[in-house]
Amino acid sequence: MRLFLLTCLGVAAVLLPSFAKSEESRPPNFVIVFVDDLGYADLGCFGSPNIKTPRLDTLATEGMRFTHFYAQHICGPSRAALMTGSHPQRVAEPGNVKEIHPVLHTEEITVAEVLKTKGYATGCFGKWDLARHSQKSFIPELMPNHQGFDYFYGTPSSNDSFVDIYRNEKLIKRKADMSMLTQNHTDEAIQFIEKHREEPFFAYIPYSMVHTRLDASPDFKGKSPRGLYGDCVEEIDFNCGRIIDTLKKHDLVDNTYFLFTSDNGPWLIKNRAGKGDGHLPLHHGGSAGPLRSGKVSTWEGGVRVPTILWAPDRVPAGTSCDKIAATIDILPTFAGLAGAEVPSDRVLDGIDIQHLFKGDFDQADKKRYFRYYFINSLQAVRQGKWKLHLPRPANPKWLGRFSKNPHIAEKDWTGFEEPFLVDLEADPGETSSVAKVNPEVVAQLLTLAEEARADIGDYNRVGDNMRFFDPMNNRPETPNYVTLTPRPKKKPSPANKK
């Protein structure tokens, strides 16, 4: 018996260090919650006076708020940026054309594909919107299962009028109950986490709410003083809590990064009173708080989004990061944390921001700048506290039917005869230009804008590093945007003619 015990102890002595080593070397799990159209000030921890978000507020207290975190100005471009680590103007699309909502070429490399090289299980739960901005005419070969995700439960695009639900490539619900979308997507994500808890996983949860056809489940509907919009946000908060509880239940907290953010600012067209900031119960759009304007604009309210990072003992608790960070940083940062290689055959716009995750803000690159693209054109650049809106006419003809922007207030869709410079520290609402008293700053930012045009492109030029993967005779000189002009009206069939 003694010999048997000694033998067992000897085997354990050999195996335990090996087991501990494997646990230490296991790369971290990642959970991204990507809300649709959530405004900068729609969470309690970001200043909402009447929307209750206790679970997310707790995560902010235990983790980090990013107060200068950028998405893109509208749905599809934001998803393209997050998935590829690149500005949407740069990414390739089938046929070498450009869509308002990018159609992600199969040769683009997503964050899910990068993580799979390190053995990750990958799942997407919610709105995809990268295989065409449509519930019906999307391209099946460009859905999540063909872009790096092992499992998909969700919908091809926005819930503008209805939502069809797919499990992987199979349609399982036609015109699904809008009120149950948030709960059902969370249920599926939790099941995925539990199934893959013994291996590294990436759970991407792009909720359909709070976009367009608002609805909440019976447990939340009619409960918020902010009306149906508040109901939907509070249900998202509750379900984020369910995800956190699942991580705690299975002892996954110590090895998981949880990131919460939004795809763009609030959709002000859903608010009454001149597309103003949402704050009344009858408003069905959100609030950008101190920031100007909202979705479908390159004012701060359109692209700066509320963001929370939670990873106890790795992300310092109760901190706020005011350095520039963005969805384009997710791919290189997650790759770095996972020990994966980023694509080396293409230019990425995102950078590895692990130093910000750790609270080492003094290591932030002071020269970093952010480019604000609106569909096919560069409208502004930011470096440090300075943001420069570039000169442009009030109704740029190169924007086609978007030359008149019905989504935001008329005063926020204006031209600039001269560069419009803003000090975002002193004037976060972008109310006035200080260009005349800071000519050297204007000159520097104009230089950066020209670098962006040469590299990524603009409405009238193709950037040197804009990607085209399909065969072509000659590289185009200007982007071929296919949906900017009004679609021709269908001619009546002869049978319908009088």
N, C-alpha and C positions, 0 to 999 in steps of 0.2 A: 504493500500500500504506500509506504514511504517513498519507494522508488517511483511509483506511479505519480505521486504528488509532485515530486521533484521534477519529473519529466514534464508534467503539465505546466509547472511554474516556469520551466525553461522555455517551453514553447511560447507561453504568454509573454515572457521577457523579449522574445524575438518579434512577436507579432504586434504587441502594443505600440512600440515606437513606430513601426511601419504604419499602423492604423492612424496614429496621431499625425504622422507626417502627411498621410493622404488627406486627412480632414483639413489640415492647415493649407495644403496645396490646392484644395478645391476652389475654383474661382467663385466669386460672389454671384448671388442671384440678383436679377433686376426686375423691378416692377415699375412701369410707366402708366400713370393715369393721365389721359389726354382729353380734356373736356372741350366741348365744341361751343365756341362763342362766349366763354366766361370772361366777364370784364375784370379789369385790374382791381377794382374795389368791391368785388362780390363775395369775398370771404371775410369773416370777422377779423381774422388776423391781418387783413389788408384794408381794414377800415369800414366794412359794411356796418351800417347802424341798425339794420333790421333783418338781415339774413343770418340765421344761427348756424354756425359750422363748428361745433365743439370738438369733433374728432380731428379735423384738419388744424384747428387752432392749437390743439395739444401737440400735434406733430411739428408745428412751427416752433412751439416752445421747447420741444425736445430735439429739434433739428435746426435747419437753416432756411430762412426766407431769402430768395433772390429777388431784389427789388428793381433790377435792371436786366431782366431776362427777356429775350426777344424771340418771337415766332415770326410768321409772315402775315400778310394782310388779309388772307382769305383761306378757305378750307384746304383745297388741293395743294397749293404751294407749300403750306405749312407741313403737310404730311410728307411731301417730297423732300423737304429740307431735313425733317427729323430722320427719315429712313436712310438718306444718302449722305448726310453731312455736308451737303452742298446747297448753294442758293439755287432755287428752282430754275432761274434763267440759264444755269449751267448744265442741268441734267439732260440726258438724251431721252427722246421719245420715238416711238415707232414712226417710220417714214420720214425722219429728220425734220418733223414739223414741231411747232410749239402750240400747246393748248393753254387756255386760261387756267384750267385745272390740269396740271401735268399728268400725262399718261406714262407711267414709269416703264422705260424700256427694260427688257429682260437682261440686258447686259449691264444695267446699273447694279451696284452691289449694295444691299441693304444692311442695316445694323444686325438684323436677324441672321443674315448669311455670314457676316463676320463672326458672330458669336457661335454659330454652329461649327466653325472650325475648331472650337475648344470644347466640343461635346455638349453644347447647351440644348435643352428642349425649348422650343420656341412656340408661343401661342399668341394669337391675335383675337381680341374679343370686342367687337363693335364696328365702327364705321371705317371702311378702307379708303375709298375715294381716290385710288391711284390707277384704276383700270377704266376710267372715264367717269365723269360726274353724272351718273345716271343709274337708276335702279334697274333699267331694262336693257339698255344698249351698251353695257360694259363689255370688256374683253375678258372672257373666262381665263385665258392663258396668262393674264397679268394680275390675277387675284392672289391673295396672300400665300396660298399653298405653292405657288410658283415663284415666290419672292422671298423664300427663306423661312417660312413659318410651317412647322409640322402640323399645327392644328389651327383651324379658324372657325369661330362661331360669331357671325355678325352679318353685316349688310354691305352691299357694294358701295353705297354712296349716302348722301344726305337724306334726311327724313322730310323733304320739302312738302310732300303730299302723302306718301305712304312708304312703308319699309317692308322689304322682303328679307327673310332671314335664311342664311345658308349655314349648314354645318359642313365644313370643308367645301367641297364643290357641289354638294347636294342641296337643292332648295327644299327647306322643311316647313316654312311658314310664308304664306302669301299675305300681304297687308297685315303685318303683325300688330298686336295691341301696343300702341305707343306708350301707354301708361306703365307697361311692364319691362320696357327695354333696359333701363338701368339695373333693375334687380336681376333680370335674366342674364345679362352680360356679366354681372358680378358673380352669379351662381356658377357660370361656366368657368370663369377665371379661377375661382376658389377650387373647383374640382381639378383644374389643371395643376394648380400649385400643390394640392395634396397628392396628386398622382405622381408628380415629379420631384417630390421633396427630398428624395435621396440622391438627386443629381442636380447640377446647375441648371437654372431655368431663366427664361426671359418671358415675362408676361406683359404684353402691350395691350392696354385697355383704353381704346379711343371711344368714349361714350358718345352716343348720338345727341344726348341732351347737353346744353340747353339751346339747341338750334331749332328754329322755325316752329314746327308743330309740337309745342310744349305739351307734356302730360306727365303726371306723376301717379304712382300707385296709390291705392286707397288709404294706406297708412300715412301718407304724406299730403295728399291732395286736400287743399283748403286749410292747411295748418299754419302757413307762414304769413305774417303781416305784410310781406312783400308780394303777396298774390301767388299765382301759378308759377311764375319765374322763381320766386323764393322757395316754393315747394320742391321744384326740380333740383335746385342747388342743395337744399337740405337733404334730399334723398341721396344725392351723390356723396355728400359728406358722410352720411350714415353707412353707405356701402363701402366707402374707403375705410371706415372703421372695421367693417366686416373683414376686409382683406388683411388689415393689420392684426386683428384677432386671430386670423388663420395662421399668419406668420408666427405669432406668439405661441399658439397651440402646438405647433410642430417644431418649436425651438429653432426657427429660421431667422430670427431677428438679427443675431450676431453676424450673419453672412448675407444680408440682403440690403440693397439700396432701393428705397421707395421714392420715386420722383412724381410730383403732381404739378401739372401745368395746363395751359390752354392753347388752342390752335391759333387764336387771334383775339382781338378785343371784342367788346360787346356789339351786337347787331342793333344799332340805334334806330333802324327803320321800323323795328317792332315796337318802338316807344311812341307815344303820342306827344303832342306839344313840340312839333318841329324837329323831330329826330334828336331830341335832347337826351341827356343822361338819364338812365332809368333809376327811379327811386320810389315810384308810387305803385300800389298794388295792381293797377290796371296796366302797368308797363310789362311787356313780354320780352324786353331786352335788358341787358345788364348796364352796369355803371363802370366807367373808367376813372371815377373819383377825381383826383386832381389833374389827370392827364387829358389832353385835348382830343376830341372826336372819338371814333370807334372803328369797327371793322370796315374793310374796303377803303382804308386810308393809310398813309404812311406817317400821320401824326402819331405821337406816342400812344394815344389811346387805342390806336388800331393794331399795334404790334408789340407793345410791352405788356407782358402777361403775368398774372400772379403765379409764383412758383415756390414750391416747398420741397426740400430734400431732407429725408429722414433716414438715418443709419446710425443708431446709437453706438457710442464709443469709437466711431470713425468720423462722423460729422459733428463738430462741436455744437452743443445744445444752446439754444437761445441766441443764435447769431443771425445777423443779416449781412448779405453780400451785396454791395452796390457797384461791383465791377461788371463790365459788359460780359454777358454770357448769353447763349442762345440754343435753340433746338439743333442747329447745325453742329453743336459741340457734343451732342449725345453719342454719335457713332465713335469718334476718336476717343472719347473719355471712357466709354464702356469697354471699348477694345483694350485700352490701356489697363483698366482694372482687371479685365479677364485674361490678360497676357496674350491677346490676339493681335495679329498684324492688320494694319489698315491697308486698303488698296494702295499699291505703289505705282500703278499704271495710269493714274488720273489725279487731277488737282482737287483737293477737298478744301472747303471754306472753314469748316469747324476745326477747333483745336482741342487738345487734351486739357481739361480744366480740373484735373485731380487736385491741384494745389488749392483751388477755390473750395472744393469739397472738404478739404482738411482745415479750411480756415486760414490758409497761408495767403492772405490777400495782398501782402506786400510783394509777392512773386508775380502778380498779374502784369502782363505786358502793357506798359503805358502807351505803346505805339499802336496797339490793336485798334482797328476801326471796323464799324459795322455799316453794311450797305443796305439801304432801304429800297427794294425794288417794288414797283407796282405793275403787275402783269408783265409787260414787255419793256419797261423803262426804269431807269435809275432816277429816283426822285430826291434822295437825300443821303448824306453820309454822316456818321458820328465818330468822333474820337475823343476819349475822355469825357469831359462835361460839355463839349461843344458839338452841336448838331447843325448842319448846313442843309437847308432846303435849296435845291438847285433851281435856277431860272427855268420857267416853262410857261406856256400860254395857259389861260384859264380853262380852255377846252382843247387839249392836245389832240390834233387830228389823228395821230398815230395810235391812239387808243380806240379808234373805231367807235362802236356804240357805247363804250365806256368813257368817251370824251365828256359826256354829261353823267355825273355820278349821282344817282338817286338815293344812294344808301346813307349819305351823311348830310349834315346841314350845308346849305348853300355857301355860307361864309367859310366853311372848311374845304370847299372845293374851289380854290382860287388860284390864279396864276401868280408868278413872281417875276417881275421885270428885272429885279436884281437878286443876287444871292441873299437868302433870309437866314441869318445866323442866330442861334438860340443858345443861351447858357442854361442847360437843363438843371443845374443845381439851384440857380436863382429863379428860374422861370420854367418849372416843369409843365406848366400849361401852354407853353410856346405862344405867348401873347404878343411879343414884340421882338423885333430884330435889333441886334447890337452889332451888325456888320460894319457900320461906318466907323465905329471906334475900335474895331479889332481887325484891321485889314490884313495883318499877317496871318491870323487864324483863318480867315476866308481863303487866302491864297493857298495855305497848306491843305485845307479840305478840298479845294478845287483840284489840287494836284492828286489827292487820293481818289477823287471821283473819276478823274481821267484814267488812273490806274485800273479802277474797277471796270470802266468801259472797255479798256484794252484787253483785260483778262477775261471778264465774264460776258460782257456785251451790253448792248442798249437797244432801244427800239430801231435804231438806224445802223447798227453794226453787229457783227458776230464776233464775240470775244475769242482771243487766241486759244483759250482753254475751254470753250463751250464744246460739249460732247455731241458727236454724231456717230452712231454705230452702224447705221444701215448704208448700203452702197450708194454712192452718188458720183456724178461726173465731175463736178467741181464743188469745192467747199463754198457754201453761200456767203454772200457779203452782208445780208441782212436776215434776221430771223423770219421764218415763214410761219406767222401766226394764222391759224386756220379758222378761228371762231371770233375774231374781233369785229368783223363786218356783219350787218344784219343778214340772216339767212333768207334766201329768196322765198317768196310766198309760193306755195304749191298752186299750180294751175288747176282749175276745176276740170274734172273729167267730163268728156262729151256727154255722158248720161245726165250730168247735173246742170248742163247749160240749158238756158231757157231758149 
